[in-house]
Amino acid sequence: MRRMRTAPTHLGTSQNIYDSADFFGEYSKYPRAQNGLEGASEWPLLKALLPKDLTGVAVLDLGCGDGWFSRWALDQGAASVLGLDASKNMLDRARELTTDESRGCIEFRQVDMQNLSLEESAFDLIFSGLALHYPANLDEILQELHRSLRPGGAFVFSVEHPVFTAPRNPGFNRDQLTGRTYWPLNDYFDEGSRSVSWLGARVRKQHHMVETWIGGVLSAGFGLVGLHEWGATDEEARKHPNWPEGVSPRFMIISTRKTFKSTTLSRVATMKRSNLRRAVSWARRGVLLSRRLRMKSAWRSIES
Ligand SMILES: C[S@@+](CC[C@H](N)C(=O)[O-])C[C@H]1O[C@@H](n2cnc3c(N)ncnc32)[C@H](O)[C@@H]1O
């Protein structure tokens, strides 16, 4: 399976916090690390936005972590799965959890997605679970993913919700007057890097507004198919007492497709003005020519 090109290294490496022993130890206690799909609270919403039939498809799992989605995709009939992640710890666990039978069709590779370089039109499905809010060059990555997806292919991903990533000092507050719990939304419009305390470490991630996520996928050329926002239900809140039910969204799930139309439109959108004028004038000439030809054949049929 060869679906990557030599990577450019202009951005250097990212934080790779999952390779810190203490952080990884804490993360390993998380329900999604222990129970895979069943432990991932957003999985039912995510699954609903995935293509229904994965038989024979080539899958990329970007930021695959311990590879639960990669193995699930293979169980659904995918022909091949490439799982990429920056963390050696995560990939070691992914390999441990992957049985011998599936090894031939799954490949896990250590790659920093900030320097992503993939083969053109190599995948039918690109999936990314809670990883795309880490890299600093989102637009570049989205363009590379679009290039590596076949026309008609699906790109489905989950990220931390922009409401969740916005505050610089995140944490639930209590309203003095009503006594209700709320999530502060200051700094929402101030996009960029955040350094937040999580699992005993300072974790670096990126805050993007909703319009930036949507604008990013559209201008990369994807067509939007669906969007879900996950927040803790009563049951989830009982499992995670620090996520008060219904207070704020925690994850955002976006489903897109690479359509021929969106590819063409994004090409038009990025064309230089002079090229665009030329393209429009050629299109007009084409319309006039076909009209003339149709008239000619109409005359011929009247004359005969
Ligand atoms: C919250 S975990 C999610 C893992 C898995 N996709 C899941 O849904 O359970 C985030 C993953 O993204 C990976 N990651 C973060 N930044 C990355 C980068 N720049 N390149 C590749 N992987 C990255 C981490 O190593 C980690 O495995």
The ligand as a Tripos MOL2 file, in Angstrom:
@<TRIPOS>MOLECULE
LIG
   27    29     1     0     0
SMALL
NO_CHARGES

@<TRIPOS>ATOM
      1 C1         -8.0890   12.6610   20.9400 C.3       1 LIG1
      2 S1         -7.0100   11.5980   20.0630 S.3       1 LIG1
      3 C2         -8.1690   10.8430   18.9440 C.3       1 LIG1
      4 C3         -7.7250    9.4840   18.4900 C.3       1 LIG1
      5 C4         -8.7590    8.7570   17.6340 C.3       1 LIG1
      6 N1         -8.8900    9.3640   16.3200 N.3       1 LIG1
      7 C5        -10.0740    8.7500   18.3410 C.2       1 LIG1
      8 O1        -11.0470    9.3350   17.8130 O.co2     1 LIG1
      9 O2        -10.1590    8.1570   19.4100 O.co2     1 LIG1
     10 C6         -6.1500   12.7290   18.9760 C.3       1 LIG1
     11 C7         -5.1000   12.0470   18.1280 C.3       1 LIG1
     12 O3         -4.6080   12.9960   17.1890 O.3       1 LIG1
     13 C8         -3.2110   12.7920   17.0680 C.3       1 LIG1
     14 N2         -2.5730   14.0270   16.5780 N.ar      1 LIG1
     15 C9         -2.5440   15.2380   17.1680 C.ar      1 LIG1
     16 N3         -1.8260   16.1030   16.4320 N.ar      1 LIG1
     17 C10        -1.4020   15.4170   15.3450 C.ar      1 LIG1
     18 C11        -0.6160   15.7630   14.2100 C.ar      1 LIG1
     19 N4         -0.1200   16.9870   14.0550 N.pl3     1 LIG1
     20 N5         -0.3840   14.8180   13.2810 N.ar      1 LIG1
     21 C12        -0.8810   13.5630   13.4240 C.ar      1 LIG1
     22 N6         -1.6170   13.1790   14.4810 N.ar      1 LIG1
     23 C13        -1.8820   14.0950   15.4320 C.ar      1 LIG1
     24 C14        -2.7670   12.4440   18.4670 C.3       1 LIG1
     25 O4         -1.4940   11.8250   18.5000 O.3       1 LIG1
     26 C15        -3.9050   11.5500   18.9260 C.3       1 LIG1
     27 O5         -3.6610   10.2010   18.6460 O.3       1 LIG1
@<TRIPOS>BOND
     1     1     2 1
     2     2     3 1
     3     2    10 1
     4     3     4 1
     5     4     5 1
     6     5     6 1
     7     5     7 1
     8     7     8 2
     9     7     9 1
    10    10    11 1
    11    11    12 1
    12    11    26 1
    13    12    13 1
    14    13    14 1
    15    13    24 1
    16    14    15 ar
    17    14    23 ar
    18    15    16 ar
    19    16    17 ar
    20    17    18 ar
    21    17    23 ar
    22    18    19 1
    23    18    20 ar
    24    20    21 ar
    25    21    22 ar
    26    22    23 ar
    27    24    25 1
    28    24    26 1
    29    26    27 1
@<TRIPOS>SUBSTRUCTURE
     1 LIG1         1 GROUP 0 **** ****
